[in-house]
Amino acid sequence: MDWVVDMNFGGVEIAFVYPLENCEPGVEWLSSKWTELVTFAKKYCDSIGLTCDFTLGTLWPFGGSIVSEGDASRTFDGVSPQRLRKSWEARDKMPGYILNHLDRKALRRYCHQMQLALKPALEGSKSGLFCDSWEVETEGLWSEGMDDVFENKFGYDLGPYKNRLDEYPHVRYDYRKLISDYVLKQFYKPYNKYCNQMGGFSRVQCHGAPVDILAAYASVDVPETESILFDPPFSTFAASAAAISGAEIVSSETFTCLYGWKPHPGPPPYLKREQIADMKLLADAMLANGTNLIVWHGMPYNPPGGSNEFYATTQVGRDSGFVDELQEFNSYLADVGECMSFGKTYTDVAVYLPLEDNWMRNRLPDNKKRPSANYHWELQYVKFPEELRGYHPLWISAELLKNSSYENYKLICGKAEFNSLYIDVEWLDEEALDEILRLASCGLPVFIKRFPKNPGFRAKSQYDRKVYELVSLDNVTDFIRSDPVVEGDNIPEFWLRVTDDDAMIFFANPKSKELRYPMKYGQSFCEETEEVMVKINLFGKKIQKVLIFLPYRSICLNLFKDAKISFTEKDFVPSIPLRESGE
């Protein structure tokens, strides 16, 4: 931890995972000795100025010996066969049950046991209680009492279809809609509540869950995204939800499987040869897609002289290949993250998330599958429409529209205000259609690109009439009438934060647009300066600016109402990266 401070990290997250083969087993899980060690770590962090978060369990998803069979994850056929492997308890006990994430009472009992063990460690500075990405097997996911709930909600018995869902996409849609509701109300919302009751705050990765991802992210204190197993634009889900919920921090587990995935025991490609220039390009891309706190993934614990590695990460430690640049790089990340915490996220166009389209579809084709995605509903390939480039759009969903209103020519959704709503979907749930029609009838400008269809097994006789009623309104069109906030050719990725008097815009280096999983070794290599002319439309003014991107640089601008522009980014230029060929 002393070394972590010296390297300008702001904090740590202690994750309790499996013992490595060359290590002694840890103390008994959640024992008094475990509590003593964890509390010591937290107090020491406090004494040297580090924040200290804790994973609320061993490994992921939540599970282990503290989960009884009655609280275990279930499928249509009973207790799920999935077990928690490679956990802290891996050497002492049989693989444990996975927690039932569709039962808030099971979650409460789980959190109570974690609270008893963590209570002394949660004193002092406030700790985040971390929930990693979903990783619960979802095929046939179910829980006690859901049969009656399903029939009451949808008007038919799911039983005859349970083992044939893929033959009936509309039934499968209804099933996924109910599962989403359960995941949100039985897991994410109560998880946030229980974390607060423990004296901490929730920090949660909602991706991978069969849920309305925006509503899930909006229900937690700190929404966390991930990269580069997930392409940088994926982080706009967490950032959009944060703008709506008012969350100040959008964190990102970053540098995961930077150059690709290799299963346990690894090692990952280019371990200990990772290049800061590549990581800076990725971090800048995350900042330009709404993230403002980079969480490094990660640092295996090493006693003096140790050489432990982790198979799915960038190696952080004294033996890092980039250790000579780490201190300065972390200072850069802190400075730019602070800039991107300025004011609040700028909002203009709300884009309806095509959740229904992806619930109606099933598995991804083989050429699009990744270690982090097998289904369309995981949304890894959903991005803003190209015609909205420059508008700084944010996502919105049916669940978030329920409590929205149209007042003073603004769509008010939580803490965010939008000028208009953009819809380009094949399928649109009638509940969502009703909300959109309500708002459009009040005057909300709606841009709808095509006539949607009604998903779900039971046909709604009034659906088409409602669609025609919507599109017949004068304020409902198929084209956008307003100007984008940034105009120009080949606009770089950017994120915009504003107050009443000024704005902060971070433009990532144009090469960030090329980033996709996995990064190429040395992908950041750049020899030439690139100039991009943009027009910025803010505060009723049109400001022309030539963005001069020196090699490896990104640009942060502070714009004021009087049209003055200043540069605020601390300079950091990484060493020139090697190409894959070694040149």
Long-range contacts (C-beta under 8 A, 24 or more apart in sequence): 1-41, 1-44, 1-45, 1-48, 1-50, 2-48, 3-317, 3-318, 4-50, 4-299, 5-48, 5-49, 5-50, 6-327, 7-323, 7-326, 7-327, 7-330, 8-326, 8-327, 8-328, 8-330, 8-331, 8-334, 9-50, 9-296, 9-330, 10-50, 10-51, 10-330, 10-334, 11-45, 11-50, 11-51, 11-52, 11-53, 12-45, 12-50, 12-51, 12-52, 12-53, 12-299, 13-52, 13-53, 13-54, 13-55, 13-128, 13-130, 13-295, 14-38, 14-41, 14-52, 14-53, 14-54, 14-55, 15-55, 15-130, 15-298, 16-55, 16-57, 16-58, 16-59, 16-87, 16-88, 17-58, 17-59, 17-86, 17-87, 17-88, 18-59, 18-86, 18-87, 18-88, 18-90, 19-88, 19-90, 19-91, 20-300, 20-308, 22-308, 23-308, 25-91, 25-92, 26-88, 28-92, 29-58, 29-64, 29-65, 29-88, 29-89, 29-92, 30-66, 30-113, 30-114, 30-116, 30-117, 34-117, 35-117, 35-118, 35-119, 35-120, 35-121, 38-117, 38-118, 38-121, 39-120, 39-121, 41-121, 42-121, 42-122, 42-124, 42-127, 43-124, 45-125, 46-124, 46-125, 51-125, 51-127, 51-128, 52-125, 52-127, 53-127, 53-128, 53-129, 53-130, 53-203, 54-118, 54-121, 54-127, 54-128, 54-129, 54-130, 54-200, 55-130, 55-131, 55-132, 56-111, 56-114, 56-118, 56-129, 56-130, 56-131, 56-195, 57-110, 57-114, 58-84, 58-87, 58-88, 58-89, 59-84, 59-85, 59-86, 59-87, 59-88, 60-131, 60-132, 60-133, 60-135, 61-98, 61-99, 61-101, 61-132, 61-134, 61-135, 61-136, 62-98, 62-99, 62-101, 62-110, 62-131, 63-87, 63-96, 63-97, 63-98, 63-99, 64-88, 64-89, 64-96, 64-97, 65-89, 65-93, 65-96, 66-96, 66-110, 66-113, 66-114, 67-96, 67-97, 67-98, 67-99, 67-106, 67-110, 68-97, 69-97, 70-106, 71-97, 71-99, 71-100, 71-103, 71-106, 71-109, 71-110, 72-97, 72-98, 72-99, 72-100, 73-97, 73-98, 73-99, 73-100, 73-101, 73-136, 73-137, 73-141, 74-100, 74-102, 74-141, 74-142, 74-143, 74-144, 75-137, 75-139, 75-140, 75-141, 75-142, 76-140, 76-142, 76-162, 76-163, 77-140, 80-137, 80-141, 82-136, 82-137, 86-264, 98-136, 98-137, 100-143, 101-134, 101-136, 101-183, 101-186, 101-187, 102-141, 102-142, 102-143, 102-146, 102-179, 102-182, 102-183, 102-186, 102-187, 103-143, 103-144, 103-186, 104-185, 104-186, 104-187, 104-190, 107-186, 107-187, 107-190, 107-191, 107-194, 108-190, 108-194, 111-191, 111-194, 111-195, 111-198, 114-198, 115-194, 115-198, 118-198, 119-198, 122-198, 122-199, 122-200, 123-199, 126-199, 126-200, 126-201, 127-200, 127-201, 128-200, 128-201, 128-202, 128-203, 128-221, 128-222, 129-195, 129-198, 129-200, 129-201, 129-202, 129-203, 130-203, 130-204, 130-224, 131-191, 131-202, 131-203, 131-204, 131-205, 132-205, 133-205, 133-207, 133-208, 133-209, 133-226, 133-372, 134-205, 134-206, 134-207, 134-208, 134-209, 134-210, 135-208, 136-209, 138-179, 138-210, 138-375, 141-179, 141-210, 143-182, 143-186, 146-178, 146-182, 149-178, 150-174, 150-175, 150-178, 153-178, 154-178, 154-456, 154-457, 154-458, 155-458, 156-457, 156-458, 166-362, 168-457, 169-360, 169-361, 169-362, 170-360, 170-455, 170-456, 170-457, 171-457, 172-359, 172-360, 172-362, 173-356, 173-359, 173-360, 173-427, 173-455, 173-456, 173-457, 174-456, 174-457, 176-210, 176-359, 176-377, 177-359, 177-429, 177-456, 179-210, 179-211, 180-210, 180-211, 180-212, 183-209, 183-210, 183-211, 183-216, 184-211, 184-212, 184-215, 184-216, 184-219, 184-399, 188-216, 188-219, 188-220, 189-219, 191-220, 192-219, 192-220, 192-221, 195-221, 196-221, 203-251, 205-253, 206-238, 207-234, 207-237, 207-372, 207-378, 207-379, 208-372, 208-378, 210-377, 212-353, 212-355, 212-397, 212-398, 212-399, 213-237, 213-241, 213-353, 213-355, 213-379, 214-240, 214-241, 214-244, 214-353, 214-395, 214-396, 214-397, 214-399, 214-400, 215-241, 215-397, 215-399, 215-400, 216-241, 217-241, 217-242, 217-245, 218-242, 218-244, 218-245, 218-247, 218-400, 218-414, 219-245, 220-247, 221-247, 222-247, 222-249, 222-250, 222-251, 222-293, 223-247, 223-250, 223-251, 224-250, 224-251, 224-252, 224-253, 224-295, 225-250, 225-251, 225-252, 225-253, 225-286, 225-291, 226-252, 226-253, 226-254, 226-256, 226-372, 227-252, 227-253, 227-254, 227-255, 227-256, 227-282, 227-285, 227-286, 228-254, 228-255, 228-256, 228-257, 228-258, 228-282, 228-515, 228-517, 228-518, 228-519, 229-256, 229-257, 229-261, 229-370, 229-371, 229-372, 229-517, 230-372, 230-380, 230-517, 231-380, 231-515, 231-516, 231-517, 232-282, 232-285, 232-286, 232-288, 232-289, 232-493, 232-512, 232-515, 233-289, 233-383, 233-384, 234-289, 234-379, 234-380, 235-286, 235-289, 235-290, 235-291, 236-289, 236-290, 236-384, 236-394, 236-395, 237-353, 237-379, 237-395, 238-290, 238-291, 239-289, 239-290, 239-291, 239-345, 239-394, 239-495, 240-290, 240-394, 240-395, 240-396, 241-395, 242-290, 242-345, 243-344, 243-345, 243-347, 243-394, 243-415, 243-416, 244-394, 244-396, 244-400, 244-413, 244-414, 244-415, 244-416, 245-414, 245-415, 246-414, 246-415, 248-341, 249-292, 249-293, 249-341, 250-290, 250-291, 250-292, 250-293, 251-291, 251-292, 251-293, 251-294, 251-295, 252-286, 252-291, 252-293, 252-294, 252-295, 253-295, 253-297, 254-279, 254-282, 254-283, 254-286, 254-291, 254-294, 254-295, 254-296, 254-297, 255-279, 255-282, 255-296, 255-297, 255-313, 255-314, 256-297, 256-312, 256-313, 256-314, 257-312, 257-313, 257-371, 257-517, 257-518, 258-282, 258-314, 258-518, 258-519, 259-518, 259-519, 259-520, 259-521, 260-517, 260-518, 261-312, 261-370, 261-371, 261-518, 262-311, 263-311, 264-311, 264-312, 265-311, 266-309, 266-310, 266-311, 266-312, 267-309, 267-311, 268-311, 268-312, 268-313, 269-518, 269-521, 270-521, 271-309, 271-315, 272-315, 272-319, 272-320, 272-321, 273-321, 274-314, 274-315, 274-320, 274-321, 274-322, 275-321, 275-322, 275-521, 275-522, 275-524, 275-574, 275-575, 275-577, 275-578, 276-322, 276-325, 276-326, 276-329, 276-574, 276-575, 277-522, 277-524, 277-525, 277-552, 277-574, 277-575, 277-576, 277-577, 278-519, 278-521, 278-522, 278-523, 278-524, 278-577, 279-314, 279-322, 279-329, 280-329, 280-332, 280-524, 280-552, 280-572, 280-574, 281-508, 281-509, 281-511, 281-512, 281-515, 281-523, 281-524, 281-552, 282-512, 282-515, 282-519, 283-333, 284-336, 284-506, 284-508, 284-509, 284-512, 284-554, 285-493, 285-508, 285-512, 285-515, 287-336, 287-337, 287-340, 287-495, 287-506, 287-508, 287-554, 288-492, 288-493, 288-494, 288-495, 288-506, 288-507, 288-508, 288-512, 288-554, 289-493, 289-495, 290-345, 290-495, 291-340, 292-337, 292-338, 292-340, 292-341, 293-337, 294-333, 294-337, 325-574, 325-575, 328-572, 329-572, 329-574, 331-570, 331-572, 332-570, 332-572, 335-569, 335-570, 336-506, 336-554, 336-556, 336-569, 336-570, 339-497, 339-504, 339-506, 339-556, 339-568, 339-569, 340-495, 340-497, 340-504, 340-506, 341-497, 342-497, 342-499, 342-504, 343-497, 343-498, 343-499, 343-502, 343-503, 343-504, 344-415, 344-497, 344-498, 344-499, 345-394, 345-416, 345-495, 345-496, 345-497, 345-498, 346-392, 346-485, 346-496, 346-497, 346-498, 346-503, 347-392, 347-394, 347-416, 347-417, 347-418, 347-419, 348-391, 348-392, 348-393, 348-418, 348-419, 348-420, 348-482, 348-485, 349-388, 349-391, 349-392, 349-393, 349-394, 349-418, 349-419, 349-420, 349-421, 349-422, 349-480, 350-393, 350-394, 350-395, 350-396, 350-411, 350-413, 350-416, 350-418, 350-420, 350-421, 350-422, 351-384, 351-385, 351-388, 351-393, 351-394, 351-395, 351-396, 351-421, 351-422, 351-423, 352-395, 352-396, 352-397, 352-421, 352-422, 352-423, 352-424, 352-425, 352-428, 352-432, 352-436, 353-379, 353-382, 353-395, 353-396, 353-397, 354-382, 354-424, 354-425, 354-426, 354-427, 355-379, 355-397, 355-398, 356-425, 356-426, 356-427, 356-428, 356-429, 356-432, 356-455, 357-425, 357-426, 357-427, 358-382, 359-427, 359-455, 360-426, 360-427, 360-455, 370-517, 372-517, 385-422, 385-424, 387-480, 388-422, 388-480, 388-484, 389-484, 389-491, 390-484, 390-485, 390-486, 390-487, 390-488, 390-491, 391-480, 391-482, 391-484, 391-485, 392-484, 392-485, 392-486, 392-494, 392-495, 392-496, 393-422, 394-418, 396-421, 397-432, 398-429, 398-431, 398-432, 398-435, 401-432, 401-435, 401-436, 401-439, 402-435, 404-435, 404-439, 405-439, 405-442, 406-439, 406-442, 406-443, 406-444, 409-443, 411-439, 411-444, 419-445, 419-482, 420-444, 420-445, 420-446, 420-447, 420-480, 420-482, 421-445, 421-446, 421-447, 422-446, 422-447, 422-449, 422-480, 423-447, 423-448, 423-449, 423-452, 424-448, 424-449, 424-450, 425-450, 425-452, 426-450, 426-452, 426-453, 427-452, 427-453, 427-454, 427-455, 428-452, 428-453, 428-454, 428-455, 429-454, 429-455, 429-456, 430-454, 430-456, 430-460, 430-463, 430-466, 433-463, 433-466, 433-467, 433-470, 434-466, 436-470, 437-466, 437-469, 437-470, 440-470, 440-473, 440-475, 440-476, 441-473, 443-475, 444-475, 445-475, 445-476, 445-477, 445-481, 446-470, 446-473, 446-475, 446-476, 446-477, 447-476, 447-477, 447-478, 447-479, 447-480, 448-476, 448-477, 448-478, 449-478, 483-537, 484-537, 485-536, 485-537, 485-538, 486-534, 486-535, 486-536, 486-537, 487-534, 487-535, 487-537, 488-532, 488-533, 488-534, 488-535, 489-532, 489-533, 490-532, 491-532, 491-534, 492-532, 492-547, 492-549, 498-538, 501-560, 501-561, 502-558, 502-559, 502-560, 502-561, 503-538, 503-539, 503-558, 503-559, 504-556, 504-557, 504-558, 504-559, 504-568, 505-536, 505-556, 505-557, 505-559, 506-554, 506-555, 506-556, 506-569, 507-547, 507-549, 507-554, 507-555, 507-556, 507-557, 508-554, 509-549, 509-552, 509-553, 509-554, 510-549, 512-554, 520-580, 521-578, 521-579, 521-580, 522-577, 522-578, 522-579, 522-580, 524-552, 524-574, 524-577, 525-576, 525-577, 525-579, 526-551, 526-552, 527-551, 539-563
